[in-house]
C-alpha cells in the first residue's frame, strides 16, 4: 500500500501513480493532497487510485481508509 501526494517536485502524482501501476498493477494507492478534490488542477477522480485523503488528515481517517483497503483485499 502506498500513500501518494499528488503535488510533488519533479514528477507529479499522476506520473508516479502510472509508474507504480506499471511495476505492480495490484498495488493499492491512497491519493492525498492539501487541495480538495474540486480544487486540484487535474481530475484525480479518473485516476486508478484506491482512496483519497485531504490533508491535513487525522490518524482515524487514515486508519479507516487503509482498513477498508485491507478488508477489500482479503475479500477478493
Phi and psi in radians as a Rosetta constraint file:
Dihedral C 1 N 2 CA 2 C 2 CIRCULARHARMONIC -2.197 0.35
Dihedral N 2 CA 2 C 2 N 3 CIRCULARHARMONIC 2.391 0.35
Dihedral C 2 N 3 CA 3 C 3 CIRCULARHARMONIC -1.821 0.35
Dihedral N 3 CA 3 C 3 N 4 CIRCULARHARMONIC 2.055 0.35
Dihedral C 3 N 4 CA 4 C 4 CIRCULARHARMONIC -2.117 0.35
Dihedral N 4 CA 4 C 4 N 5 CIRCULARHARMONIC 2.075 0.35
Dihedral C 4 N 5 CA 5 C 5 CIRCULARHARMONIC -1.331 0.35
Dihedral N 5 CA 5 C 5 N 6 CIRCULARHARMONIC 2.409 0.35
Dihedral C 5 N 6 CA 6 C 6 CIRCULARHARMONIC -1.381 0.35
Dihedral N 6 CA 6 C 6 N 7 CIRCULARHARMONIC -0.424 0.35
Dihedral C 6 N 7 CA 7 C 7 CIRCULARHARMONIC -1.959 0.35
Dihedral N 7 CA 7 C 7 N 8 CIRCULARHARMONIC 1.930 0.35
Dihedral C 7 N 8 CA 8 C 8 CIRCULARHARMONIC -2.497 0.35
Dihedral N 8 CA 8 C 8 N 9 CIRCULARHARMONIC 2.779 0.35
Dihedral C 8 N 9 CA 9 C 9 CIRCULARHARMONIC -1.263 0.35
Dihedral N 9 CA 9 C 9 N 10 CIRCULARHARMONIC 2.762 0.35
Dihedral C 9 N 10 CA 10 C 10 CIRCULARHARMONIC 1.210 0.35
Dihedral N 10 CA 10 C 10 N 11 CIRCULARHARMONIC -1.578 0.35
Dihedral C 10 N 11 CA 11 C 11 CIRCULARHARMONIC -1.594 0.35
Dihedral N 11 CA 11 C 11 N 12 CIRCULARHARMONIC 2.533 0.35
Dihedral C 11 N 12 CA 12 C 12 CIRCULARHARMONIC -1.630 0.35
Dihedral N 12 CA 12 C 12 N 13 CIRCULARHARMONIC 3.005 0.35
Dihedral C 12 N 13 CA 13 C 13 CIRCULARHARMONIC -1.004 0.35
Dihedral N 13 CA 13 C 13 N 14 CIRCULARHARMONIC -0.672 0.35
Dihedral C 13 N 14 CA 14 C 14 CIRCULARHARMONIC -1.077 0.35
Dihedral N 14 CA 14 C 14 N 15 CIRCULARHARMONIC -0.761 0.35
Dihedral C 14 N 15 CA 15 C 15 CIRCULARHARMONIC -1.143 0.35
Dihedral N 15 CA 15 C 15 N 16 CIRCULARHARMONIC -0.772 0.35
Dihedral C 15 N 16 CA 16 C 16 CIRCULARHARMONIC -1.121 0.35
Dihedral N 16 CA 16 C 16 N 17 CIRCULARHARMONIC -0.762 0.35
Dihedral C 16 N 17 CA 17 C 17 CIRCULARHARMONIC -1.045 0.35
Dihedral N 17 CA 17 C 17 N 18 CIRCULARHARMONIC -0.750 0.35
Dihedral C 17 N 18 CA 18 C 18 CIRCULARHARMONIC -1.046 0.35
Dihedral N 18 CA 18 C 18 N 19 CIRCULARHARMONIC -0.783 0.35
Dihedral C 18 N 19 CA 19 C 19 CIRCULARHARMONIC -1.170 0.35
Dihedral N 19 CA 19 C 19 N 20 CIRCULARHARMONIC -0.714 0.35
Dihedral C 19 N 20 CA 20 C 20 CIRCULARHARMONIC -1.034 0.35
Dihedral N 20 CA 20 C 20 N 21 CIRCULARHARMONIC -0.766 0.35
Dihedral C 20 N 21 CA 21 C 21 CIRCULARHARMONIC -1.201 0.35
Dihedral N 21 CA 21 C 21 N 22 CIRCULARHARMONIC -0.498 0.35
Dihedral C 21 N 22 CA 22 C 22 CIRCULARHARMONIC -1.169 0.35
Dihedral N 22 CA 22 C 22 N 23 CIRCULARHARMONIC -0.748 0.35
Dihedral C 22 N 23 CA 23 C 23 CIRCULARHARMONIC -1.212 0.35
Dihedral N 23 CA 23 C 23 N 24 CIRCULARHARMONIC -0.795 0.35
Dihedral C 23 N 24 CA 24 C 24 CIRCULARHARMONIC -2.535 0.35
Dihedral N 24 CA 24 C 24 N 25 CIRCULARHARMONIC 1.671 0.35
Dihedral C 24 N 25 CA 25 C 25 CIRCULARHARMONIC -1.033 0.35
Dihedral N 25 CA 25 C 25 N 26 CIRCULARHARMONIC -0.422 0.35
Dihedral C 25 N 26 CA 26 C 26 CIRCULARHARMONIC -1.595 0.35
Dihedral N 26 CA 26 C 26 N 27 CIRCULARHARMONIC 0.008 0.35
Dihedral C 26 N 27 CA 27 C 27 CIRCULARHARMONIC -1.055 0.35
Dihedral N 27 CA 27 C 27 N 28 CIRCULARHARMONIC 2.408 0.35
Dihedral C 27 N 28 CA 28 C 28 CIRCULARHARMONIC -1.576 0.35
Dihedral N 28 CA 28 C 28 N 29 CIRCULARHARMONIC 2.242 0.35
Dihedral C 28 N 29 CA 29 C 29 CIRCULARHARMONIC -2.231 0.35
Dihedral N 29 CA 29 C 29 N 30 CIRCULARHARMONIC 2.138 0.35
Dihedral C 29 N 30 CA 30 C 30 CIRCULARHARMONIC -1.723 0.35
Dihedral N 30 CA 30 C 30 N 31 CIRCULARHARMONIC 2.081 0.35
Dihedral C 30 N 31 CA 31 C 31 CIRCULARHARMONIC -1.481 0.35
Dihedral N 31 CA 31 C 31 N 32 CIRCULARHARMONIC 2.517 0.35
Dihedral C 31 N 32 CA 32 C 32 CIRCULARHARMONIC -2.484 0.35
Dihedral N 32 CA 32 C 32 N 33 CIRCULARHARMONIC 2.617 0.35
Dihedral C 32 N 33 CA 33 C 33 CIRCULARHARMONIC -2.825 0.35
Dihedral N 33 CA 33 C 33 N 34 CIRCULARHARMONIC 2.688 0.35
Dihedral C 33 N 34 CA 34 C 34 CIRCULARHARMONIC -1.343 0.35
Dihedral N 34 CA 34 C 34 N 35 CIRCULARHARMONIC -0.274 0.35
Dihedral C 34 N 35 CA 35 C 35 CIRCULARHARMONIC -1.556 0.35
Dihedral N 35 CA 35 C 35 N 36 CIRCULARHARMONIC 2.640 0.35
Dihedral C 35 N 36 CA 36 C 36 CIRCULARHARMONIC -1.268 0.35
Dihedral N 36 CA 36 C 36 N 37 CIRCULARHARMONIC 2.914 0.35
Dihedral C 36 N 37 CA 37 C 37 CIRCULARHARMONIC -0.974 0.35
Dihedral N 37 CA 37 C 37 N 38 CIRCULARHARMONIC -0.698 0.35
Dihedral C 37 N 38 CA 38 C 38 CIRCULARHARMONIC -1.292 0.35
Dihedral N 38 CA 38 C 38 N 39 CIRCULARHARMONIC -0.428 0.35
Dihedral C 38 N 39 CA 39 C 39 CIRCULARHARMONIC -1.526 0.35
Dihedral N 39 CA 39 C 39 N 40 CIRCULARHARMONIC -0.177 0.35
Dihedral C 39 N 40 CA 40 C 40 CIRCULARHARMONIC -1.293 0.35
Dihedral N 40 CA 40 C 40 N 41 CIRCULARHARMONIC 2.445 0.35
Dihedral C 40 N 41 CA 41 C 41 CIRCULARHARMONIC -1.124 0.35
Dihedral N 41 CA 41 C 41 N 42 CIRCULARHARMONIC -0.650 0.35
Dihedral C 41 N 42 CA 42 C 42 CIRCULARHARMONIC -1.747 0.35
Dihedral N 42 CA 42 C 42 N 43 CIRCULARHARMONIC 2.597 0.35
Dihedral C 42 N 43 CA 43 C 43 CIRCULARHARMONIC -1.458 0.35
Dihedral N 43 CA 43 C 43 N 44 CIRCULARHARMONIC 1.738 0.35
Dihedral C 43 N 44 CA 44 C 44 CIRCULARHARMONIC -1.380 0.35
Dihedral N 44 CA 44 C 44 N 45 CIRCULARHARMONIC -0.143 0.35
Dihedral C 44 N 45 CA 45 C 45 CIRCULARHARMONIC -1.079 0.35
Dihedral N 45 CA 45 C 45 N 46 CIRCULARHARMONIC -0.432 0.35
Dihedral C 45 N 46 CA 46 C 46 CIRCULARHARMONIC -1.536 0.35
Dihedral N 46 CA 46 C 46 N 47 CIRCULARHARMONIC -0.086 0.35
Dihedral C 46 N 47 CA 47 C 47 CIRCULARHARMONIC -1.454 0.35
Dihedral N 47 CA 47 C 47 N 48 CIRCULARHARMONIC 2.659 0.35
Dihedral C 47 N 48 CA 48 C 48 CIRCULARHARMONIC -1.439 0.35
Dihedral N 48 CA 48 C 48 N 49 CIRCULARHARMONIC 0.750 0.35
Dihedral C 48 N 49 CA 49 C 49 CIRCULARHARMONIC -1.427 0.35
Dihedral N 49 CA 49 C 49 N 50 CIRCULARHARMONIC 2.912 0.35
Dihedral C 49 N 50 CA 50 C 50 CIRCULARHARMONIC -1.937 0.35
Dihedral N 50 CA 50 C 50 N 51 CIRCULARHARMONIC 0.055 0.35
Dihedral C 50 N 51 CA 51 C 51 CIRCULARHARMONIC 3.087 0.35
Dihedral N 51 CA 51 C 51 N 52 CIRCULARHARMONIC 2.907 0.35
Dihedral C 51 N 52 CA 52 C 52 CIRCULARHARMONIC -2.418 0.35
Dihedral N 52 CA 52 C 52 N 53 CIRCULARHARMONIC 2.362 0.35
Dihedral C 52 N 53 CA 53 C 53 CIRCULARHARMONIC -2.198 0.35
Dihedral N 53 CA 53 C 53 N 54 CIRCULARHARMONIC 2.210 0.35
Dihedral C 53 N 54 CA 54 C 54 CIRCULARHARMONIC -1.547 0.35
Dihedral N 54 CA 54 C 54 N 55 CIRCULARHARMONIC 2.276 0.35
Dihedral C 54 N 55 CA 55 C 55 CIRCULARHARMONIC -1.405 0.35
Dihedral N 55 CA 55 C 55 N 56 CIRCULARHARMONIC 2.603 0.35
Dihedral C 55 N 56 CA 56 C 56 CIRCULARHARMONIC -1.339 0.35
Dihedral N 56 CA 56 C 56 N 57 CIRCULARHARMONIC 2.445 0.35
Dihedral C 56 N 57 CA 57 C 57 CIRCULARHARMONIC -1.993 0.35
Dihedral N 57 CA 57 C 57 N 58 CIRCULARHARMONIC 2.800 0.35
Dihedral C 57 N 58 CA 58 C 58 CIRCULARHARMONIC -1.750 0.35
Dihedral N 58 CA 58 C 58 N 59 CIRCULARHARMONIC 2.772 0.35
Dihedral C 58 N 59 CA 59 C 59 CIRCULARHARMONIC -1.006 0.35
Dihedral N 59 CA 59 C 59 N 60 CIRCULARHARMONIC -0.577 0.35
Dihedral C 59 N 60 CA 60 C 60 CIRCULARHARMONIC -1.132 0.35
Dihedral N 60 CA 60 C 60 N 61 CIRCULARHARMONIC -0.685 0.35
Dihedral C 60 N 61 CA 61 C 61 CIRCULARHARMONIC -1.157 0.35
Dihedral N 61 CA 61 C 61 N 62 CIRCULARHARMONIC -0.787 0.35
Dihedral C 61 N 62 CA 62 C 62 CIRCULARHARMONIC -1.059 0.35
Dihedral N 62 CA 62 C 62 N 63 CIRCULARHARMONIC -0.769 0.35
Dihedral C 62 N 63 CA 63 C 63 CIRCULARHARMONIC -1.087 0.35
Dihedral N 63 CA 63 C 63 N 64 CIRCULARHARMONIC -0.709 0.35
Dihedral C 63 N 64 CA 64 C 64 CIRCULARHARMONIC -1.127 0.35
Dihedral N 64 CA 64 C 64 N 65 CIRCULARHARMONIC -0.786 0.35
Dihedral C 64 N 65 CA 65 C 65 CIRCULARHARMONIC -1.183 0.35
Dihedral N 65 CA 65 C 65 N 66 CIRCULARHARMONIC -0.816 0.35
Dihedral C 65 N 66 CA 66 C 66 CIRCULARHARMONIC -1.149 0.35
Dihedral N 66 CA 66 C 66 N 67 CIRCULARHARMONIC -0.687 0.35
Dihedral C 66 N 67 CA 67 C 67 CIRCULARHARMONIC -1.057 0.35
Dihedral N 67 CA 67 C 67 N 68 CIRCULARHARMONIC -0.722 0.35
Dihedral C 67 N 68 CA 68 C 68 CIRCULARHARMONIC -1.129 0.35
Dihedral N 68 CA 68 C 68 N 69 CIRCULARHARMONIC -0.732 0.35
Dihedral C 68 N 69 CA 69 C 69 CIRCULARHARMONIC -1.154 0.35
Dihedral N 69 CA 69 C 69 N 70 CIRCULARHARMONIC -0.687 0.35
Dihedral C 69 N 70 CA 70 C 70 CIRCULARHARMONIC -1.119 0.35
Dihedral N 70 CA 70 C 70 N 71 CIRCULARHARMONIC -0.759 0.35
Dihedral C 70 N 71 CA 71 C 71 CIRCULARHARMONIC -1.072 0.35
Dihedral N 71 CA 71 C 71 N 72 CIRCULARHARMONIC -0.803 0.35
Dihedral C 71 N 72 CA 72 C 72 CIRCULARHARMONIC -1.081 0.35
Dihedral N 72 CA 72 C 72 N 73 CIRCULARHARMONIC -0.675 0.35
Dihedral C 72 N 73 CA 73 C 73 CIRCULARHARMONIC -1.135 0.35
Dihedral N 73 CA 73 C 73 N 74 CIRCULARHARMONIC -0.676 0.35
Dihedral C 73 N 74 CA 74 C 74 CIRCULARHARMONIC -1.195 0.35
Dihedral N 74 CA 74 C 74 N 75 CIRCULARHARMONIC -0.610 0.35
Dihedral C 74 N 75 CA 75 C 75 CIRCULARHARMONIC -1.484 0.35
Dihedral N 75 CA 75 C 75 N 76 CIRCULARHARMONIC -0.109 0.35
